[in-house]
Amino acid sequence: MNNSSAGAVLAATNLPSSPQVLLPVLAYSLLQKCGAGLADSVLRRRADPPQVL
């Protein structure tokens, strides 16, 4: 995973008069976290053997 918070800091410090430049950075960060959570749940589901009652 990338460190997108460094990009947010750079955008905020270099362009303080344009807060809308943070939107793509924050959207990418949110998408990255959701994708990682989805990938984790899929991989866990595949790794767990089915339980027989």
C-alpha distance matrix in Angstrom:
0.0 3.7 6.7 8.7 11.5 12.6 13.3 15.2 17.2 18.2 19.2 21.2 23.0 23.8 24.9 26.4 28.9 26.5 24.3 23.5 21.1 18.7 18.7 16.4 13.8 14.3 14.5 11.2 9.6 11.9 11.3 7.5 8.8 11.8 10.3 8.4 11.9 13.8 12.3 13.0 16.5 17.3 16.6 18.5 21.3 21.6 21.8 24.4 27.9 30.1 32.4 36.1 38.4
3.7 0.0 3.8 5.8 8.8 9.3 9.8 12.1 14.0 14.6 15.8 18.0 19.5 20.2 21.5 23.1 25.8 23.4 21.6 21.0 18.2 16.0 16.6 14.3 11.3 12.5 13.3 10.0 8.7 11.9 11.7 8.5 10.3 13.5 12.5 11.4 14.7 16.7 15.6 16.5 19.8 20.7 20.2 22.2 24.9 25.3 25.5 28.1 31.6 33.8 36.1 39.8 42.0
6.7 3.8 0.0 3.8 5.5 6.1 7.6 9.5 10.8 11.9 13.5 15.2 16.6 17.8 19.2 20.5 23.4 21.5 19.5 19.5 16.8 14.3 15.6 13.9 10.4 11.4 13.2 10.6 8.5 11.9 12.9 10.1 11.1 14.7 14.6 13.4 16.2 18.7 18.1 18.6 21.7 23.1 22.7 24.2 27.1 27.9 27.9 30.2 33.8 35.9 37.9 41.7 43.7
8.7 5.8 3.8 0.0 3.8 5.3 5.1 6.5 8.9 10.0 10.7 12.5 14.4 15.5 16.4 17.6 20.3 18.1 16.0 15.8 13.2 10.6 11.8 10.3 6.6 7.9 10.0 7.7 6.0 9.8 11.0 9.2 10.7 13.9 14.3 14.0 16.5 18.7 18.8 19.7 22.4 23.9 24.0 25.6 28.1 29.1 29.5 31.7 35.3 37.1 39.2 42.9 44.7
11.5 8.8 5.5 3.8 0.0 3.8 5.3 4.9 6.2 8.6 9.7 10.4 12.3 14.2 15.2 15.7 18.7 17.1 14.7 15.4 13.1 10.1 12.1 11.7 7.9 8.2 11.3 10.2 7.8 11.0 13.3 11.8 12.3 15.7 16.7 16.2 18.1 20.8 21.2 21.6 24.2 26.1 26.2 27.4 30.0 31.3 31.5 33.4 37.1 38.9 40.6 44.4 46.0
12.6 9.3 6.1 5.3 3.8 0.0 3.8 5.4 5.1 6.2 8.6 9.9 10.7 12.2 14.0 15.1 18.4 17.1 15.5 16.4 13.6 11.4 14.0 13.2 9.5 11.0 14.1 12.5 10.9 14.4 16.2 14.4 15.4 18.9 19.4 18.8 21.2 23.7 23.7 24.1 27.0 28.7 28.5 29.9 32.6 33.7 33.7 35.9 39.6 41.5 43.4 47.2 48.9
13.3 9.8 7.6 5.1 5.3 3.8 0.0 3.8 5.4 5.1 6.1 8.5 10.0 10.5 11.8 13.5 16.3 14.5 13.2 13.5 10.3 8.7 11.2 10.1 6.8 9.3 12.0 10.5 10.0 13.5 14.9 13.8 15.5 18.5 18.9 19.0 21.5 23.6 23.7 24.8 27.5 28.8 29.0 30.7 33.1 34.1 34.6 36.8 40.4 42.2 44.3 48.0 49.8
15.2 12.1 9.5 6.5 4.9 5.4 3.8 0.0 3.8 5.5 5.1 6.0 8.6 10.0 10.4 11.2 14.0 12.3 10.3 11.1 8.7 6.1 9.1 9.2 6.0 7.3 10.7 10.4 9.5 12.5 14.6 14.2 15.3 18.1 19.3 19.5 21.5 23.7 24.4 25.3 27.7 29.3 29.9 31.2 33.5 34.9 35.4 37.4 41.0 42.6 44.4 48.1 49.7
17.2 14.0 10.8 8.9 6.2 5.1 5.4 3.8 0.0 3.8 5.5 5.1 6.1 8.5 9.9 10.3 13.7 13.0 11.4 13.3 11.0 8.9 12.4 12.9 9.8 10.9 14.4 14.1 12.8 15.8 18.2 17.4 18.1 21.2 22.4 22.3 24.2 26.7 27.3 27.8 30.3 32.2 32.4 33.6 36.1 37.5 37.8 39.6 43.4 45.1 46.8 50.5 52.0
18.2 14.6 11.9 10.0 8.6 6.2 5.1 5.5 3.8 0.0 3.8 5.5 5.3 5.9 8.2 9.9 13.1 12.4 11.8 13.4 10.4 9.6 13.1 13.0 10.3 12.6 15.7 14.9 14.5 17.7 19.5 18.7 20.2 23.1 23.9 23.9 26.2 28.5 28.7 29.6 32.3 33.8 34.0 35.5 38.0 39.1 39.4 41.6 45.2 47.0 49.0 52.7 54.4
19.2 15.8 13.5 10.7 9.7 8.6 6.1 5.1 5.5 3.8 0.0 3.8 5.6 5.4 5.7 7.7 10.4 8.9 8.5 9.7 6.7 6.5 10.1 10.3 8.5 10.9 13.7 13.6 13.8 16.7 18.4 18.3 19.9 22.5 23.4 24.0 26.1 28.1 28.7 29.9 32.3 33.7 34.3 35.9 38.1 39.3 40.0 42.1 45.7 47.2 49.2 52.9 54.5
21.2 18.0 15.2 12.5 10.4 9.9 8.5 6.0 5.1 5.5 3.8 0.0 3.8 5.7 5.5 5.3 8.6 8.1 7.0 9.6 7.9 7.0 10.8 12.2 10.4 11.6 14.8 15.5 15.1 17.5 19.8 20.0 20.9 23.5 24.9 25.4 27.1 29.3 30.3 31.1 33.3 35.1 35.8 37.1 39.3 40.8 41.4 43.2 46.9 48.3 50.0 53.7 55.1
23.0 19.5 16.6 14.4 12.3 10.7 10.0 8.6 6.1 5.3 5.6 3.8 0.0 3.8 5.7 5.7 9.4 10.2 10.1 12.9 11.0 10.7 14.5 15.5 13.5 15.0 18.3 18.6 18.1 20.7 23.0 22.8 23.8 26.6 27.8 28.0 29.9 32.3 32.9 33.7 36.1 37.9 38.3 39.6 42.0 43.3 43.7 45.6 49.3 51.0 52.7 56.4 57.9
23.8 20.2 17.8 15.5 14.2 12.2 10.5 10.0 8.5 5.9 5.4 5.7 3.8 0.0 3.8 6.1 8.9 9.3 10.5 12.6 10.3 11.2 14.8 15.3 13.9 16.1 18.9 19.0 19.2 22.0 23.8 23.6 25.2 27.8 28.7 29.2 31.4 33.4 33.9 35.0 37.5 38.9 39.4 41.0 43.3 44.4 45.0 47.1 50.8 52.4 54.4 58.0 59.7
24.9 21.5 19.2 16.4 15.2 14.0 11.8 10.4 9.9 8.2 5.7 5.5 5.7 3.8 0.0 3.8 5.5 5.6 7.4 9.5 7.8 9.4 12.7 13.8 13.2 15.1 17.7 18.3 18.9 21.3 23.1 23.5 25.1 27.3 28.4 29.3 31.3 33.1 34.0 35.3 37.5 38.9 39.7 41.3 43.4 44.6 45.5 47.5 51.1 52.4 54.4 58.0 59.5
26.4 23.1 20.5 17.6 15.7 15.1 13.5 11.2 10.3 9.9 7.7 5.3 5.7 6.1 3.8 0.0 3.8 5.5 6.4 9.7 9.3 10.0 13.2 15.2 14.5 15.6 18.4 19.6 19.7 21.7 24.0 24.6 25.7 27.8 29.4 30.2 31.8 33.8 35.0 36.0 38.0 39.8 40.7 42.0 44.0 45.6 46.4 48.1 51.7 53.0 54.7 58.3 59.6
28.9 25.8 23.4 20.3 18.7 18.4 16.3 14.0 13.7 13.1 10.4 8.6 9.4 8.9 5.5 3.8 0.0 3.8 6.3 9.0 9.6 11.2 13.8 16.0 16.2 17.1 19.5 21.1 21.7 23.3 25.4 26.5 27.7 29.5 31.1 32.3 33.7 35.5 36.9 38.1 39.9 41.5 42.7 44.1 45.9 47.5 48.5 50.2 53.8 54.9 56.6 60.1 61.4
26.5 23.4 21.5 18.1 17.1 17.1 14.5 12.3 13.0 12.4 8.9 8.1 10.2 9.3 5.6 5.5 3.8 0.0 3.8 5.4 6.1 8.3 10.4 12.5 13.2 14.3 16.2 17.9 18.9 20.3 22.1 23.5 24.9 26.5 28.0 29.4 30.9 32.4 33.9 35.3 37.0 38.5 39.8 41.3 43.0 44.5 45.7 47.4 51.0 52.0 53.8 57.3 58.6
24.3 21.6 19.5 16.0 14.7 15.5 13.2 10.3 11.4 11.8 8.5 7.0 10.1 10.5 7.4 6.4 6.3 3.8 0.0 3.8 5.4 5.8 7.8 10.7 11.0 11.3 13.5 15.6 16.1 17.3 19.5 20.9 21.9 23.5 25.3 26.7 27.9 29.5 31.2 32.5 34.0 35.7 37.1 38.3 40.0 41.7 42.9 44.4 48.0 48.9 50.6 54.1 55.3
23.5 21.0 19.5 15.8 15.4 16.4 13.5 11.1 13.3 13.4 9.7 9.6 12.9 12.6 9.5 9.7 9.0 5.4 3.8 0.0 3.8 5.3 5.5 8.2 9.8 10.2 11.4 13.7 15.0 15.9 17.5 19.4 20.8 21.8 23.4 25.3 26.6 27.8 29.5 31.1 32.5 33.9 35.5 37.0 38.4 40.0 41.5 43.1 46.5 47.3 49.2 52.6 53.9
21.1 18.2 16.8 13.2 13.1 13.6 10.3 8.7 11.0 10.4 6.7 7.9 11.0 10.3 7.8 9.3 9.6 6.1 5.4 3.8 0.0 3.8 5.5 6.5 7.5 9.3 10.7 12.0 13.5 15.2 16.5 17.8 19.6 21.1 22.3 23.9 25.6 26.9 28.2 29.9 31.6 32.8 34.1 35.9 37.5 38.8 40.1 42.0 45.5 46.5 48.6 52.1 53.6
18.7 16.0 14.3 10.6 10.1 11.4 8.7 6.1 8.9 9.6 6.5 7.0 10.7 11.2 9.4 10.0 11.2 8.3 5.8 5.3 3.8 0.0 3.8 5.7 5.3 6.1 8.5 10.0 10.6 12.2 14.2 15.3 16.6 18.3 19.8 21.2 22.7 24.3 25.7 27.1 28.8 30.3 31.6 33.0 34.8 36.3 37.4 39.2 42.7 43.8 45.7 49.2 50.6
18.7 16.6 15.6 11.8 12.1 14.0 11.2 9.1 12.4 13.1 10.1 10.8 14.5 14.8 12.7 13.2 13.8 10.4 7.8 5.5 5.5 3.8 0.0 3.8 5.5 5.2 5.9 8.4 9.8 10.4 12.0 14.0 15.4 16.4 17.9 19.8 21.1 22.3 24.0 25.6 27.0 28.3 30.0 31.5 32.9 34.5 35.9 37.6 41.0 41.8 43.8 47.2 48.6
16.4 14.3 13.9 10.3 11.7 13.2 10.1 9.2 12.9 13.0 10.3 12.2 15.5 15.3 13.8 15.2 16.0 12.5 10.7 8.2 6.5 5.7 3.8 0.0 3.8 5.5 5.0 6.0 8.5 9.8 10.3 11.9 14.2 15.2 16.0 18.0 19.9 20.8 22.0 24.0 25.7 26.6 28.0 29.9 31.3 32.6 34.1 36.0 39.4 40.4 42.6 46.0 47.7
13.8 11.3 10.4 6.6 7.9 9.5 6.8 6.0 9.8 10.3 8.5 10.4 13.5 13.9 13.2 14.5 16.2 13.2 11.0 9.8 7.5 5.3 5.5 3.8 0.0 3.8 5.5 5.2 6.2 8.7 9.9 10.5 12.5 14.4 15.3 16.5 18.6 20.0 21.0 22.6 24.6 25.8 26.8 28.6 30.4 31.7 32.8 34.7 38.2 39.5 41.6 45.2 46.8
14.3 12.5 11.4 7.9 8.2 11.0 9.3 7.3 10.9 12.6 10.9 11.6 15.0 16.1 15.1 15.6 17.1 14.3 11.3 10.2 9.3 6.1 5.2 5.5 3.8 0.0 3.8 5.4 5.0 6.2 8.6 9.7 10.7 12.3 14.1 15.3 16.7 18.4 19.9 21.1 22.8 24.4 25.7 27.1 28.8 30.4 31.6 33.2 36.7 37.7 39.6 43.1 44.6
14.5 13.3 13.2 10.0 11.3 14.1 12.0 10.7 14.4 15.7 13.7 14.8 18.3 18.9 17.7 18.4 19.5 16.2 13.5 11.4 10.7 8.5 5.9 5.0 5.5 3.8 0.0 3.8 5.4 5.1 6.1 8.5 10.0 10.6 12.1 14.2 15.4 16.4 18.1 19.9 21.2 22.4 24.2 25.7 27.0 28.6 30.1 31.8 35.2 36.0 38.0 41.5 43.0
11.2 10.0 10.6 7.7 10.2 12.5 10.5 10.4 14.1 14.9 13.6 15.5 18.6 19.0 18.3 19.6 21.1 17.9 15.6 13.7 12.0 10.0 8.4 6.0 5.2 5.4 3.8 0.0 3.8 5.5 5.1 6.0 8.6 9.9 10.3 12.1 14.2 15.2 16.2 18.1 20.0 20.9 22.2 24.1 25.6 26.8 28.2 30.2 33.6 34.8 37.0 40.5 42.3
9.6 8.7 8.5 6.0 7.8 10.9 10.0 9.5 12.8 14.5 13.8 15.1 18.1 19.2 18.9 19.7 21.7 18.9 16.1 15.0 13.5 10.6 9.8 8.5 6.2 5.0 5.4 3.8 0.0 3.8 5.5 5.1 6.3 8.7 9.9 10.6 12.4 14.3 15.3 16.5 18.6 20.1 21.1 22.5 24.4 25.9 26.9 28.7 32.2 33.5 35.5 39.1 40.8
11.9 11.9 11.9 9.8 11.0 14.4 13.5 12.5 15.8 17.7 16.7 17.5 20.7 22.0 21.3 21.7 23.3 20.3 17.3 15.9 15.2 12.2 10.4 9.8 8.7 6.2 5.1 5.5 3.8 0.0 3.8 5.4 5.2 6.2 8.5 9.9 10.7 12.3 14.2 15.4 16.7 18.4 20.0 21.2 22.7 24.6 25.8 27.2 30.7 31.6 33.5 37.0 38.4
11.3 11.7 12.9 11.0 13.3 16.2 14.9 14.6 18.2 19.5 18.4 19.8 23.0 23.8 23.1 24.0 25.4 22.1 19.5 17.5 16.5 14.2 12.0 10.3 9.9 8.6 6.1 5.1 5.5 3.8 0.0 3.8 5.5 5.2 6.0 8.5 9.9 10.5 12.1 14.1 15.4 16.4 18.1 19.9 21.1 22.5 24.2 25.9 29.2 30.1 32.3 35.7 37.5
7.5 8.5 10.1 9.2 11.8 14.4 13.8 14.2 17.4 18.7 18.3 20.0 22.8 23.6 23.5 24.6 26.5 23.5 20.9 19.4 17.8 15.3 14.0 11.9 10.5 9.7 8.5 6.0 5.1 5.4 3.8 0.0 3.8 5.5 5.1 6.1 8.7 9.9 10.5 12.2 14.3 15.4 16.3 18.2 20.0 21.1 22.3 24.3 27.8 29.1 31.4 35.0 36.9
8.8 10.3 11.1 10.7 12.3 15.4 15.5 15.3 18.1 20.2 19.9 20.9 23.8 25.2 25.1 25.7 27.7 24.9 21.9 20.8 19.6 16.6 15.4 14.2 12.5 10.7 10.0 8.6 6.3 5.2 5.5 3.8 0.0 3.8 5.4 5.1 6.2 8.6 9.9 10.5 12.4 14.3 15.3 16.4 18.4 20.1 21.0 22.6 26.1 27.4 29.3 32.9 34.6
11.8 13.5 14.7 13.9 15.7 18.9 18.5 18.1 21.2 23.1 22.5 23.5 26.6 27.8 27.3 27.8 29.5 26.5 23.5 21.8 21.1 18.3 16.4 15.2 14.4 12.3 10.6 9.9 8.7 6.2 5.2 5.5 3.8 0.0 3.8 5.4 5.1 6.2 8.6 9.8 10.7 12.4 14.2 15.3 16.6 18.5 20.0 21.3 24.7 25.5 27.5 31.0 32.5
10.3 12.5 14.6 14.3 16.7 19.4 18.9 19.3 22.4 23.9 23.4 24.9 27.8 28.7 28.4 29.4 31.1 28.0 25.3 23.4 22.3 19.8 17.9 16.0 15.3 14.1 12.1 10.3 9.9 8.5 6.0 5.1 5.4 3.8 0.0 3.8 5.4 5.1 6.1 8.5 9.9 10.6 12.2 14.1 15.4 16.6 18.2 20.1 23.4 24.5 26.9 30.3 32.3
8.4 11.4 13.4 14.0 16.2 18.8 19.0 19.5 22.3 23.9 24.0 25.4 28.0 29.2 29.3 30.2 32.3 29.4 26.7 25.3 23.9 21.2 19.8 18.0 16.5 15.3 14.2 12.1 10.6 9.9 8.5 6.1 5.1 5.4 3.8 0.0 3.8 5.5 5.1 6.1 8.6 9.9 10.5 12.1 14.2 15.4 16.3 18.3 21.8 23.3 25.5 29.2 31.2
11.9 14.7 16.2 16.5 18.1 21.2 21.5 21.5 24.2 26.2 26.1 27.1 29.9 31.4 31.3 31.8 33.7 30.9 27.9 26.6 25.6 22.7 21.1 19.9 18.6 16.7 15.4 14.2 12.4 10.7 9.9 8.7 6.2 5.1 5.4 3.8 0.0 3.8 5.5 5.1 6.2 8.7 9.9 10.5 12.3 14.3 15.3 16.5 20.1 21.2 23.1 26.7 28.4
13.8 16.7 18.7 18.7 20.8 23.7 23.6 23.7 26.7 28.5 28.1 29.3 32.3 33.4 33.1 33.8 35.5 32.4 29.5 27.8 26.9 24.3 22.3 20.8 20.0 18.4 16.4 15.2 14.3 12.3 10.5 9.9 8.6 6.2 5.1 5.5 3.8 0.0 3.8 5.4 5.2 6.2 8.6 9.9 10.6 12.5 14.3 15.7 18.8 19.6 21.9 25.4 27.3
12.3 15.6 18.1 18.8 21.2 23.7 23.7 24.4 27.3 28.7 28.7 30.3 32.9 33.9 34.0 35.0 36.9 33.9 31.2 29.5 28.2 25.7 24.0 22.0 21.0 19.9 18.1 16.2 15.3 14.2 12.1 10.5 9.9 8.6 6.1 5.1 5.5 3.8 0.0 3.8 5.5 5.2 6.1 8.5 9.9 10.7 12.2 14.4 17.6 19.0 21.6 25.2 27.5
13.0 16.5 18.6 19.7 21.6 24.1 24.8 25.3 27.8 29.6 29.9 31.1 33.7 35.0 35.3 36.0 38.1 35.3 32.5 31.1 29.9 27.1 25.6 24.0 22.6 21.1 19.9 18.1 16.5 15.4 14.1 12.2 10.5 9.8 8.5 6.1 5.1 5.4 3.8 0.0 3.8 5.5 5.2 6.0 8.5 9.9 10.5 12.2 15.8 17.5 19.7 23.4 25.5
16.5 19.8 21.7 22.4 24.2 27.0 27.5 27.7 30.3 32.3 32.3 33.3 36.1 37.5 37.5 38.0 39.9 37.0 34.0 32.5 31.6 28.8 27.0 25.7 24.6 22.8 21.2 20.0 18.6 16.7 15.4 14.3 12.4 10.7 9.9 8.6 6.2 5.2 5.5 3.8 0.0 3.8 5.5 5.1 6.1 8.6 9.9 10.7 14.0 15.0 17.1 20.7 22.6
17.3 20.7 23.1 23.9 26.1 28.7 28.8 29.3 32.2 33.8 33.7 35.1 37.9 38.9 38.9 39.8 41.5 38.5 35.7 33.9 32.8 30.3 28.3 26.6 25.8 24.4 22.4 20.9 20.1 18.4 16.4 15.4 14.3 12.4 10.6 9.9 8.7 6.2 5.2 5.5 3.8 0.0 3.8 5.5 5.2 6.3 8.7 10.3 13.1 14.1 16.9 20.2 22.6
16.6 20.2 22.7 24.0 26.2 28.5 29.0 29.9 32.4 34.0 34.3 35.8 38.3 39.4 39.7 40.7 42.7 39.8 37.1 35.5 34.1 31.6 30.0 28.0 26.8 25.7 24.2 22.2 21.1 20.0 18.1 16.3 15.3 14.2 12.2 10.5 9.9 8.6 6.1 5.2 5.5 3.8 0.0 3.8 5.4 5.1 6.2 8.8 11.8 13.8 16.6 20.1 22.8
18.5 22.2 24.2 25.6 27.4 29.9 30.7 31.2 33.6 35.5 35.9 37.1 39.6 41.0 41.3 42.0 44.1 41.3 38.3 37.0 35.9 33.0 31.5 29.9 28.6 27.1 25.7 24.1 22.5 21.2 19.9 18.2 16.4 15.3 14.1 12.1 10.5 9.9 8.5 6.0 5.1 5.5 3.8 0.0 3.8 5.4 5.1 6.2 9.8 11.7 13.9 17.6 20.0
21.3 24.9 27.1 28.1 30.0 32.6 33.1 33.5 36.1 38.0 38.1 39.3 42.0 43.3 43.4 44.0 45.9 43.0 40.0 38.4 37.5 34.8 32.9 31.3 30.4 28.8 27.0 25.6 24.4 22.7 21.1 20.0 18.4 16.6 15.4 14.2 12.3 10.6 9.9 8.5 6.1 5.2 5.4 3.8 0.0 3.8 5.6 5.5 8.3 9.2 11.8 15.3 17.7
21.6 25.3 27.9 29.1 31.3 33.7 34.1 34.9 37.5 39.1 39.3 40.8 43.3 44.4 44.6 45.6 47.5 44.5 41.7 40.0 38.8 36.3 34.5 32.6 31.7 30.4 28.6 26.8 25.9 24.6 22.5 21.1 20.1 18.5 16.6 15.4 14.3 12.5 10.7 9.9 8.6 6.3 5.1 5.4 3.8 0.0 3.8 5.7 7.6 9.3 12.6 15.8 18.8
21.8 25.5 27.9 29.5 31.5 33.7 34.6 35.4 37.8 39.4 40.0 41.4 43.7 45.0 45.5 46.4 48.5 45.7 42.9 41.5 40.1 37.4 35.9 34.1 32.8 31.6 30.1 28.2 26.9 25.8 24.2 22.3 21.0 20.0 18.2 16.3 15.3 14.3 12.2 10.5 9.9 8.7 6.2 5.1 5.6 3.8 0.0 3.8 6.4 9.4 12.1 15.5 18.5
24.4 28.1 30.2 31.7 33.4 35.9 36.8 37.4 39.6 41.6 42.1 43.2 45.6 47.1 47.5 48.1 50.2 47.4 44.4 43.1 42.0 39.2 37.6 36.0 34.7 33.2 31.8 30.2 28.7 27.2 25.9 24.3 22.6 21.3 20.1 18.3 16.5 15.7 14.4 12.2 10.7 10.3 8.8 6.2 5.5 5.7 3.8 0.0 3.8 6.4 8.6 12.2 15.0
27.9 31.6 33.8 35.3 37.1 39.6 40.4 41.0 43.4 45.2 45.7 46.9 49.3 50.8 51.1 51.7 53.8 51.0 48.0 46.5 45.5 42.7 41.0 39.4 38.2 36.7 35.2 33.6 32.2 30.7 29.2 27.8 26.1 24.7 23.4 21.8 20.1 18.8 17.6 15.8 14.0 13.1 11.8 9.8 8.3 7.6 6.4 3.8 0.0 3.8 6.3 9.3 12.6
30.1 33.8 35.9 37.1 38.9 41.5 42.2 42.6 45.1 47.0 47.2 48.3 51.0 52.4 52.4 53.0 54.9 52.0 48.9 47.3 46.5 43.8 41.8 40.4 39.5 37.7 36.0 34.8 33.5 31.6 30.1 29.1 27.4 25.5 24.5 23.3 21.2 19.6 19.0 17.5 15.0 14.1 13.8 11.7 9.2 9.3 9.4 6.4 3.8 0.0 3.8 6.5 9.7
32.4 36.1 37.9 39.2 40.6 43.4 44.3 44.4 46.8 49.0 49.2 50.0 52.7 54.4 54.4 54.7 56.6 53.8 50.6 49.2 48.6 45.7 43.8 42.6 41.6 39.6 38.0 37.0 35.5 33.5 32.3 31.4 29.3 27.5 26.9 25.5 23.1 21.9 21.6 19.7 17.1 16.9 16.6 13.9 11.8 12.6 12.1 8.6 6.3 3.8 0.0 3.8 6.4
36.1 39.8 41.7 42.9 44.4 47.2 48.0 48.1 50.5 52.7 52.9 53.7 56.4 58.0 58.0 58.3 60.1 57.3 54.1 52.6 52.1 49.2 47.2 46.0 45.2 43.1 41.5 40.5 39.1 37.0 35.7 35.0 32.9 31.0 30.3 29.2 26.7 25.4 25.2 23.4 20.7 20.2 20.1 17.6 15.3 15.8 15.5 12.2 9.3 6.5 3.8 0.0 3.8
38.4 42.0 43.7 44.7 46.0 48.9 49.8 49.7 52.0 54.4 54.5 55.1 57.9 59.7 59.5 59.6 61.4 58.6 55.3 53.9 53.6 50.6 48.6 47.7 46.8 44.6 43.0 42.3 40.8 38.4 37.5 36.9 34.6 32.5 32.3 31.2 28.4 27.3 27.5 25.5 22.6 22.6 22.8 20.0 17.7 18.8 18.5 15.0 12.6 9.7 6.4 3.8 0.0
